[in-house]
Amino acid sequence: MKLFVSDLDGTLYPPNVTDSGAENRAAIQRWRAAGNVFAVATARIHQAYPKVSADLGFAVDYLGGNGAELIFSDGTRMTRTLKAAVFLDVAGWLARHHVDATVKMNCQGQWISSDCRHYPYGHPHRLRRSLLDSVTLAETTVDPDAEILNLGIIIRPDQRDGVKRALREKLAGTVEIVSSDFDNLDLVRPDCSKAAALGILAERIGVPLREVIVIGDSENDVGMFDVVDTSYCMTQAEPEVRQKARWVVTSVAEALTRESGRG
């Protein structure tokens, strides 16, 4: 038995698409029919899980929130939360430094954003559902000690890397910051990552890491590339991400077909 772990947006779901596609689904079905396991690793949290499982046609093992929220196929859940104080700290820092970005979090089932005046507002094609469903910081009261699962910054692309470096220095040792898209930064606990989550899943189902295959397209997938022998990256990924993977492919189906042929 082998374990294949796929990133979601930009990988299993092509860019700007929220459907895995018939070719990917057929390849996944063949993979599972051969006695293997298919799992998803994503920055998204539980809100996306029902749709992903419905799209794939089975209760998928779901490594969500960049490792902060794990939903296993048997219904078992594990969470690793941050405090809402981090959201308040980051929102204040972005405002003081005049960064064209919006920080958002999911707190006790409610999406909350820093405001609705900065990127991606004004760019409708980049407005996530989480922002459309959110209330702003000015419209609610945030308990700094409240536990949160998802903390992300949607940021003007030319500011992403500079802000990432500055926040890594500011929050060193308390929060890990990775990019998951050309205009997105994700913040999680230092003990959270997709790589750590796949290790938990592999141990849970009894698959050694040498039998784990991963595929992704963003910086938050690189940790997975580093802990397994077999890694794939999507062709549209940034060059520094592509060079970290062993192979580059155009789809999940292509990677699964290669692996099935390897026996």
C-alpha positions, -999 to +999 in steps of 0.1 A: +000+000+000+012+035-009+000+070+001-004+098-024-009+133-009-020+161-032-022+198-026-057+212-035-058+246-051-036+249-082-028+212-081-058+188-077-079+218-086-064+237-116-059+274-112-092+293-108-111+260-109-129+243-080-134+208-095-108+181-098-118+171-133-128+137-148-092+128-157-079+133-122-109+115-106-104+085-129-067+083-120-075+086-083-102+058-086-076+035-102-051+043-075-075+035-048-087+004-065-052-009-065-052-008-027-035+026-022-046+057-003-052+092-017-052+122+006-055+160+003-032+186+020-044+221+018-044+255+035-082+254+036-100+243+067-131+222+074-155+244+054-141+230+022-140+193+033-176+184+023-172+197-012-138+181-017-151+147-005-183+151-027-161+160-057-139+130-052-167+106-043-153+093-010-144+105+025-109+116+018-082+120+045-079+158+047-048+176+060-063+211+063-051+244+075-015+237+066-015+209+092-037+228+118-068+208+112-067+171+102-099+153+093-093+116+087-115+093+066-130+077+096-142+110+110-115+115+136-103+151+139-071+168+152-066+205+156-037+228+165-049+263+170-034+298+173-047+326+195-067+355+179-041+378+194-019+370+165-046+382+141-048+415+160-011+419+161-007+413+123-037+435+114-021+463+134+013+458+118-001+458+083-020+491+090+010+508+105+032+498+076+006+508+050+007+473+034-019+468+007-033+436+022-061+420+041-057+396+070-084+371+077-092+344+103-118+319+111-127+324+148-154+302+164-171+296+130-170+332+119-148+347+092-133+380+103-112+403+082-091+434+090-110+457+067-125+459+032-103+487+018-072+469+008-061+441-017-078+420-029-108+444-027-109+460-061-098+427-077-130+407-078-114+376-093-092+373-062-119+378-036-121+345-017-155+332-004-141+336+031-137+374+026-171+377+010-186+359+041-165+379+066-173+407+090-146+433+095-127+440+127-146+473+130-179+454+130-171+430+158-152+424+190-123+399+190-112+381+222-074+379+220-075+345+237-100+329+213-087+299+194-084+302+156-078+276+129-070+297+099-050+329+096-041+342+062-030+374+045-042+382+010-016+406-003-006+425-034+018+402-051+047+426-053+046+430-015+043+393-006+079+383-002+090+415+016+062+413+041+069+376+046+105+383+055+095+412+079+068+392+097+090+361+100+115+383+118+088+400+140+071+367+149+101+344+150+095+313+172+058+320+176+043+316+141+054+299+109+047+319+077+046+303+042+031+314+009+004+293-006-003+314-037+012+344-056-008+367-034-013+347-002+005+341+031-006+315+057+003+317+094+003+286+116+019+273+148+055+263+145+046+227+150+021+228+121+029+220+085+017+199+056+048+178+061+041+172+098+005+163+089+014+138+063+038+121+088+009+118+112-013+103+085+014+079+073+020+066+108-018+063+114-024+041+083+009+022+086+027+035+055+064+042+057+076+076+043+094+058+016+060+047+002+046+083+003+043+103-028+034+141-028+024+167-053+020+205-049+027+239-064+035+263-036+060+271-009+038+254+017+042+222-002+080+222-002+082+208+033+064+177+020+089+175-009+117+175+017+105+145+038+097+120+010+117+104-017+090+109-044+077+144-051+060+161-080+054+198-087+030+214-111+044+231-141+029+265-133+046+267-099+072+294-091+107+283-102+121+281-067+093+257-058+096+235-089+133+230-083+126+215-049+106+186-063+119+155-080+097+157-111+074+183-128+041+174-142+009+190-156-016+172-135-023+149-106-035+123-131-001+124-148+017+118-115-006+090-105-002+073-139+036+074-135+034+060-100+010+032-110+034+023-138+063+021-114+045-007-094 
